[in-house]
Amino acid sequence: MNACTGAGGARSRGTGRLVAGVDEAGRGPLAGPVVAAAVILGPTVRITGLDDSKRLSAQCRAALDLEIRERAVSYAVARIDVDVIDAINILQATMRAMRDAVGRLDPAPEEVLVDGNRCPALPCPVRAVVGGDSSVAAISAASILAKVARDREMIEMDRRYPEYGFARHKGYGTRAHRDALLRLGPSPIHRLSFAPVRSALIRNTPGRGRP
C-alpha cells in the first residue's frame, strides 16, 4: 500500500494487450537533462493514487515510484543530457528519450500511449493522449518515474553546483534561478540553446556583457 490512497484519478484500461504509457519530465527547465519513462502495468495491476506527477507531493511520488517498480510488468527510464539537447533541440531530445525508454522495455509493448499531442516514431502503434498523465494509469506511472528520477538527479547536481539552488527549483526558470544565472553565468548543466541561458552567457562574457 502506498502513501497516496485515494489521491489520484488515473484508471487502468482493461485490455489483455501489453500497453505502455510514456511521459517525460524536464522539457521546460533551463538546466539538467530531459528524462522519459515507459511503463507497462498489465491489465490486472491496480495502483491506488496514480495521477499526474505534478499534482502529487514529493513523498507521495516516492512511495508510488517504489510500488510502480515492484508491480509493473516492465518499466524503463531514459535520459538525454544537455549537450544533446543543445545539439538537436529539446523537442527532438524528448522524442529520443521516449524512444530509448520504450526500446528498453522487456517484454516489448504492443501499443504505446504518450502523454500530450506529439508521439515519437516507434516500431509499434503509438497514440497521443492529451491529459493522459492524469487519466491513463500507465502514463501516470511513467510521469511519476520520470519526475522522481529527474528530481533526484537535480538534487545531486545541487551538491555539485550549490550556488544555483537546483535542489529547490530543479532547473526550472524561477526568479531565484534566473537571478543566480545572471549573477554567476551558466553552469556545465545549463542548456545553452535556451534564450535566458544564452543571455546570461553573453552578460558574463568579458567584453560582451554589461560592465
C-alpha positions as CSV (number, residue, x, y, z in Angstrom):
1,M,0.0,0.0,0.0
2,N,1.4,3.4,-1.0
3,A,1.1,6.7,1.0
4,C,-1.3,8.2,-1.5
5,T,-4.5,6.2,-1.0
6,G,-7.4,8.0,-2.8
7,A,-5.2,10.7,-4.2
8,G,-5.3,10.0,-7.9
9,G,-7.7,9.9,-10.8
10,A,-5.9,7.8,-13.4
11,R,-7.5,4.5,-14.3
12,S,-6.1,1.3,-15.8
13,R,-7.5,0.2,-19.2
14,G,-8.9,-3.3,-19.1
15,T,-7.2,-4.9,-22.1
16,G,-5.1,-8.0,-22.4
17,R,-2.6,-6.3,-24.7
18,L,0.8,-5.1,-23.5
19,V,0.2,-1.3,-23.5
20,A,2.9,1.0,-22.4
21,G,2.4,4.5,-21.0
22,V,5.1,7.1,-21.7
23,D,5.7,10.5,-20.3
24,E,8.6,12.9,-19.8
25,A,10.0,15.3,-17.1
26,G,12.2,18.2,-17.6
27,R,11.2,19.6,-21.0
28,G,10.9,23.2,-19.8
29,P,13.8,23.8,-17.4
30,L,16.8,25.8,-18.1
31,A,19.2,23.2,-16.8
32,G,19.6,19.4,-16.4
33,P,18.5,16.5,-18.6
34,V,15.2,15.6,-20.1
35,V,14.0,12.3,-18.7
36,A,11.4,9.9,-20.1
37,A,9.9,6.8,-18.6
38,A,7.8,4.0,-20.1
39,V,5.7,1.7,-18.0
40,I,3.6,-1.5,-18.8
41,L,1.3,-2.1,-15.8
42,G,-0.7,-5.1,-17.2
43,P,-4.5,-5.5,-17.1
44,T,-4.7,-6.7,-13.6
45,V,-2.4,-4.2,-11.8
46,R,-4.2,-1.6,-9.8
47,I,-2.1,1.0,-8.0
48,T,-4.1,3.5,-5.9
49,G,-3.2,7.1,-6.1
50,L,-1.8,7.3,-9.6
51,D,-2.0,10.8,-11.0
52,D,-0.1,13.5,-12.9
53,S,3.2,13.6,-11.0
54,K,3.0,17.4,-10.8
55,R,-0.2,17.1,-8.7
56,L,1.4,14.8,-6.1
57,S,3.7,15.6,-3.2
58,A,7.3,14.5,-3.3
59,Q,6.6,12.0,-0.5
60,C,3.7,10.6,-2.5
61,R,5.7,10.3,-5.7
62,A,8.5,8.5,-3.9
63,A,6.1,5.9,-2.4
64,L,4.4,5.4,-5.8
65,D,7.8,5.2,-7.5
66,L,8.6,2.2,-5.4
67,E,5.3,0.5,-5.9
68,I,5.4,1.0,-9.7
69,R,8.8,-0.5,-9.9
70,E,7.7,-3.5,-7.8
71,R,4.4,-4.2,-9.6
72,A,4.9,-3.2,-13.2
73,V,5.2,-5.8,-15.9
74,S,8.0,-3.7,-17.3
75,Y,9.4,-0.2,-16.9
76,A,12.4,1.8,-18.1
77,V,13.8,5.3,-17.6
78,A,16.0,7.1,-20.2
79,R,17.7,10.5,-20.0
80,I,19.1,12.8,-22.6
81,D,21.9,15.2,-21.4
82,V,22.2,18.9,-22.1
83,D,24.9,18.6,-24.8
84,V,22.4,16.6,-26.9
85,I,19.5,18.9,-26.1
86,D,21.6,21.8,-27.3
87,A,22.6,19.9,-30.4
88,I,19.2,18.7,-31.6
89,N,16.7,20.9,-29.7
90,I,14.5,20.0,-26.8
91,L,11.7,18.5,-28.8
92,Q,13.9,16.1,-30.6
93,A,15.7,15.2,-27.4
94,T,12.4,14.5,-25.7
95,M,11.3,12.2,-28.6
96,R,14.7,10.4,-28.4
97,A,14.4,9.9,-24.6
98,M,10.9,8.4,-25.1
99,R,12.1,6.1,-27.9
100,D,15.0,5.0,-25.7
101,A,12.7,4.3,-22.8
102,V,10.3,2.2,-24.9
103,G,13.2,0.4,-26.5
104,R,14.4,-0.9,-23.1
105,L,11.0,-2.4,-22.1
106,D,11.1,-6.2,-21.8
107,P,8.6,-7.5,-22.9
108,A,8.1,-5.0,-25.7
109,P,4.8,-3.3,-25.8
110,E,2.1,-4.0,-28.5
111,E,0.9,-0.4,-28.2
112,V,2.2,2.8,-26.7
113,L,0.2,5.7,-25.3
114,V,2.1,9.0,-24.9
115,D,1.0,12.0,-22.8
116,G,0.4,15.2,-24.8
117,N,0.0,15.8,-28.5
118,R,3.2,14.5,-30.0
119,C,4.5,11.0,-30.4
120,P,7.9,9.6,-31.2
121,A,8.4,7.2,-34.1
122,L,8.2,3.7,-32.8
123,P,8.0,0.2,-34.3
124,C,4.5,-0.4,-32.8
125,P,1.3,1.5,-32.8
126,V,1.5,4.8,-30.8
127,R,-1.1,7.3,-29.9
128,A,-1.0,10.7,-28.1
129,V,-3.4,11.2,-25.2
130,V,-3.9,14.8,-24.1
131,G,-4.1,14.9,-20.3
132,G,-3.1,11.2,-20.2
133,D,-0.9,11.7,-17.2
134,S,-4.0,12.2,-15.1
135,S,-6.4,9.8,-16.9
136,V,-4.4,6.8,-18.0
137,A,-2.7,4.7,-15.3
138,A,0.3,3.6,-17.2
139,I,1.0,7.2,-18.4
140,S,0.6,8.5,-14.8
141,A,3.1,5.8,-13.7
142,A,5.6,6.9,-16.3
143,S,5.1,10.5,-15.3
144,I,6.0,9.6,-11.7
145,L,9.0,7.5,-12.6
146,A,10.4,10.2,-14.9
147,K,9.9,13.0,-12.4
148,V,11.3,11.1,-9.4
149,A,14.4,10.1,-11.4
150,R,15.0,13.7,-12.7
151,D,14.4,15.4,-9.3
152,R,16.9,13.1,-7.7
153,E,19.5,13.9,-10.3
154,M,18.9,17.6,-9.8
155,I,19.3,17.3,-6.0
156,E,22.6,15.6,-6.7
157,M,23.6,18.4,-9.1
158,D,22.8,20.9,-6.3
159,R,25.6,19.3,-4.3
160,R,28.0,19.9,-7.2
161,Y,26.8,23.4,-8.0
162,P,25.2,24.7,-4.8
163,E,25.1,28.4,-5.9
164,Y,22.2,27.8,-8.3
165,G,19.6,26.2,-5.9
166,F,18.9,23.2,-8.1
167,A,17.5,21.2,-5.2
168,R,14.7,23.8,-4.8
169,H,13.7,24.6,-8.4
170,K,15.1,21.5,-10.2
171,G,16.4,23.7,-13.0
172,Y,13.1,25.5,-13.8
173,G,13.3,29.2,-14.5
174,T,12.2,30.6,-11.2
175,R,13.1,34.2,-10.2
176,A,15.8,32.9,-7.9
177,H,17.3,30.7,-10.6
178,R,17.3,33.4,-13.2
179,D,19.0,35.8,-10.7
180,A,21.7,33.2,-9.9
181,L,22.1,32.6,-13.6
182,L,22.7,36.3,-14.4
183,R,25.0,36.7,-11.4
184,L,27.1,33.6,-12.0
185,G,26.7,32.7,-15.6
186,P,25.7,29.2,-16.8
187,S,27.0,26.0,-15.1
188,P,28.0,23.0,-17.2
189,I,24.5,21.6,-16.9
190,H,22.7,24.6,-18.2
191,R,21.0,24.5,-21.6
192,L,22.9,27.0,-23.8
193,S,20.3,26.7,-26.5
194,F,17.6,28.2,-24.2
195,A,17.3,32.0,-24.5
196,P,17.7,33.0,-20.8
197,V,20.8,30.9,-20.6
198,R,22.3,32.4,-23.8
199,S,21.6,35.9,-22.4
200,A,23.3,35.0,-19.1
201,L,26.3,33.7,-21.0
202,I,26.7,36.9,-23.1
203,R,26.3,39.0,-20.0
204,N,29.1,37.1,-18.2
205,T,31.4,37.0,-21.2
206,P,34.2,39.6,-20.8
207,G,33.8,42.4,-23.3
208,R,30.3,41.4,-24.3
209,G,28.2,41.8,-21.3
210,R,27.4,44.7,-19.1
211,P,30.3,46.3,-17.2
